[in-house]
Amino acid sequence: MKMPVLLIVDDEKPTRDALRMGFQDDYEVYTAANLSQASSLLREESPDLVLTDLRLGGESGMDVLKAAATLPHPPQSIMMTAYGSVDAAVAAMKQGAYDFVTKPLNLDAVELVLKRALHTRNLETANQELTTRIQADSGLQKLLGRSAAMERVFSIIRQVAPSKTTVLIEGESGTGKELVAQAIHSLSGRPENKFVAVNCAALSPQLLESELFGHEKGSFTGAGQRRIGRFEQADGGTIFLDEIGEIDAGTQVRLLRVLSERTIERVGSNASIPVNVRVIAATNKSLKKLVQEGKFREDLYFRLNVVHIQMPPLRDRREDIPLLATAFLKEFARENNKEFKPLSRDALEAVRNYSWPGNVRELRTTMEHGVVMSNSASIGLHHLPPQLQDTSPETIPQKRPEDNVPNTQNGLVPAGVLNLSLLERNAIQQALAQSNGNKTAAAHLLGISRRTLQRKLQDILHS
């Protein structure tokens, strides 16, 4: 087990040596004769305890306390004084000292004070670790899932959160990209700082530049006063750039400069303003594909894509659907002052089999609909939106298996056997089978509207 670290600061060598010999069996002891040596050892060794004299020649032990207080994990400090005055003790305690002892020193009394101070520090460390774990749990609590796909996402979040690196989140709409960004921020070690979200697709290029970087008074028509942009607002925290694939070429250039130089310029100004901001970007498109199409700068893509998180669609993590559905049902039951009601067997089956083109966002609104509409002991299928109620398998005239597999002779397909009508019919049958007869889901799989699918089914039935 690692020994606790004790730093002794005294300008008298005999005192330093006596204290070092007195405590070296229980502590890893370092000694300093002045403020400069003490400051270096504070930074290099991160002591658990500091025992410092009030007067260090022409310097003050109060400055040692101040230097110790600036450390990421400040030590417990004990002040030594030959004067024993109440004023000196009060001043030391106000400066953050744990306690004080008077000279001439009694080693037994000093040892007792050191043990109490170390016990207090250990309690504070344990409390800090517990707080960190609680923050980690709360940071991920909105991202529910036990599937392997989500466990991979959780693992990346925990790994990347303490760093300052840029993160790119890609995935379909409604998969929870902003929740991932918020979780990264919550676990970053500076969750008390701002999390600023910007929807890049909701603003015109000029307004987006002003929104992100701010503007000076008179920089364009309507700019009646100076505006502080979102990057400045998020200084010290995190900025989340949603739908990053929608930004225009000019904004891409300015954003590249921010990521490269960590400075921004307000619209209408040439003055560089330093910003300490973590950038997390998200898109429901493939930025790599946009780069290949010449619609997105490759150098900006590489700057954004330092760490990549791919959010799985809900249809690829179906084992999470019951867990998510139950969580949403409880949430909306509380919001609407209702008792929690579970899904009925047929409703749960429909929820499991539906393709969820709107992903988790659609599931959430669907459960809210069920909570509001249910007036029975459970939430039945008839309480859910129409697209989930349409679960009856569609009857399609079935051909014999040999009709669907063209016979070949000498490697050639007989004319008229493999035609567009037959391919379309087979595609519709497969889509309905995969969606358990749900026409809305089948239409989504086929890439057509539900009305078009209905018309094609009627044509098949009358053919």
Secondary structure by P-SEA (a helix, b strand, c coil): cccbbbbbbcccaaaaaaaaaacccccbbbbbccaaaaaaaaacccccbbbbbcccccccaaaaaaaaaacccccbbbbbbccccaaaaaaaaaacccccccccccaaaaaaaaaaaaaaaaaaaaaaaaaaaaaaaaaacccccccaaaaaaaaaaaacccccbbbbbbbcccccaaaaaaaaaaacccccccccccccccccaaaaaaaaccccccccccccbbbbccccccccbbbbbcccccccaaaaaaaaaaaaccccccccccbbbbbbbbbbbbccccaaaaaaaccccaaaaaaaacbbbbbbcccccccaaaaaaaaaaaaaaaaaccccccccaaaaaaaaaccccccaaaaaaaaaaaaaacccccccccccccccccccccccccccccccbbbbcccccccccccaaaaaaaaaaaaaaaacccaaaaaaaacccaaaaaaaaaaaaac
